[in-house]
């Protein structure tokens, strides 16, 4: 252990005793050291044990878990041997945590000011009377607007990004020497994430703090970390500098993880990493990654590899770090998305002058007052979707993208405007009034398969519902069809009698896809279908959707906040802000100049898993709760705002080649 | 906020008027009327019947009688009992005071005890204190009140002779005369109530203790008991307000079984007596009172939750 080592975790194993009395290891023999002022990224799929490791650095284990062996030292103090009082002095003081979901990590009944002041009371030498001034100072430091008024606010009155900043301020209150960050930007919009990361970078270098940054997002890691450790199945499989790990990963898992990330610079679909990591309860004889590894041989399956140092400096847990070059880099099987030209097929769905409003005057207001209604959540949407096309809808939270999907699915009725199916006639707004044919033709896949699959049904029952409903299949015919569907989503017939809880996240989402396709739909609505999945699984689901489209000519409407994912899967993209269309056009046109100012802001905030990449932050990450009453929806945040005209007039559509349209007051030539 | 409260009060009043209509209509739909019911229809002397109907104004059209009844109820006049001997408001008033007395002591014992035990069992989840109290609570909840009441009478009055097993004090007596007779009913009632509220508080505490913000408070270095009192309990006890409110309404509305078992002169027993006496005006009046109690208490609970829960409070304040 060198003198500079600040947090030192040696041979740590963490686990629990299962009901059968067996000891299950969640972390296996992990060693990690962090020097003063250094920031280390910890990456891996969900369940790899990365959060457990970060919390172990605080001497904390979730209910049921305990340290089985090994040491955790913080600045020479043995964290596992400390008494509760001594731990309390260090936690939140010299060693502070910034949690994953600040919205849930701030106590809902306590005001912001009190919660930050509590950290001061516990960990600073200040007098009670100086607390308020110091809290304001801290909130200013994390760049929160109007800190003095925020003091008396409750957590729910703040936006997600603001809550995260409060969590940062709370961590800084104890003047920490080291920060542990557990997915601090997951769930935030791209622009907000980029701003928070910049803030953390600045703070870390200003105060010379050590950081342990846990994330599944390699883009975020590349922005803030000096070194990266990759975890797989409770072990560290690769450690090295950020450049080494992200640019030339020497472990097949890290390699696979990196190639499964869709990138803005790439036009093809990312390469899926097949299989799933072993469960902590499974016995692993050789390398934990062997089953998913293209390089695995007999030795990999029988002997567990040790962490060895390479000449270039990285430490790798693999027998074949020199053969990584043999792994495929880009998706060779599907190099292009199912191509759709304008003349291919007819119109699948038309959105005509669509406006949707959630605000419904209550019975009381209808009877006794006439308060003015807020502007519609979604307004003036005109999009014609062609058969066999994938239309991507992007935008930050609150942009109305899911709302539009709900209107198409018939879950909410538009205020004005209508939907035209197959170029034929109007689609009935309410789902309960639609004909069986229309119902069958439009199917939806939801964000979280845990919520959309009935946990009490087995897969056979889940798939049987649409097959019985739309095709009146029964008996052997039903079973055959179900098996066929499962095979089409690359699952086998042995899944039929399993329940959703017995499947992994990716498998569940495949079942959801199979259920949607059971109806043989013409249009499939995909609502953030990959956001709840790990990147490797995300790539597999994207690949599957694309393949199904190529086979069946299905039309997709693909909603996502992830611009790279949308780029990978879509033919055409519509960019939405506050429920209004900013830009629409073929994918290449939208992702290159000319840009709508909002598209430019969004693309600038996307983080690539590449340490040489710099995000460009051109607009504040303000969260607007409702669209402006008149003018351009983006007027309040636009970095290129022209002037009064933007506030008063709806921007005109600037038309470019191939149906590329930008709604902006800035003339074509300047965009 | 003020308009919100006024609106809720208005809606509460509207509910009560609709309920009053239903009660009145229900009594009207019954075959015969208050007088034929009271005078045992067949043998009724025609003259007696006519006199009774005159006394109670039953010969006038229904809508007139409803208006009169409803307006009277608003001013506290609930009419006369069917035998014409007493004003219902006087009868009910004394009984209601008794129910209030019983409820007050049951709550005084039950609510703090339930909160305390709920918090203890929640914090020591799956360990000895939890296992012991939760088991007792399940028994207290599942054994019907009349069984536990009878058992307690057997033990405390018959075997040990410590407490009187029955209430002999009459309805209008001063409070002091109810002691120690009231103690056994209070014990039975608080037993049931404590069990219900305790289990609710327990699960709420467990949920909150597993929340992200409690974990965050721990990892911020907040000492355990400070974390419990500042971060966990204010959130865990919020849902208890509504459960306690429903319990209060249940207690005030007359706990029929307990009052009958202990011969306690409360609202519940009055209702039972009125029914067996076929005294329809009294039944009608009690139904209206119980409905109003439920509406008032629910309204109070909702307002309290709103004040205690910052999410709801700010929603209405900053509108």
Interface residues (C-beta under 8 A of the other chain):
Chain A: X55 X58 X60 X63 X84 X85 X87 X88 X89 X90 X91 X92 X93 X96 X97 X99 X100 X101 X104 X105 X106 X107 X108 X109 X110 X111 X118 X119 X122 X123 X154 X156 X157 X167 X170 X174 X364
Chain B: X7 X210 X211 X212 X213 X214 X215 X216 X217 X218 X219 X220 X221 X222 X223 X224 X230 X231 X234 X235 X238 X309 X310 X311 X314 X318
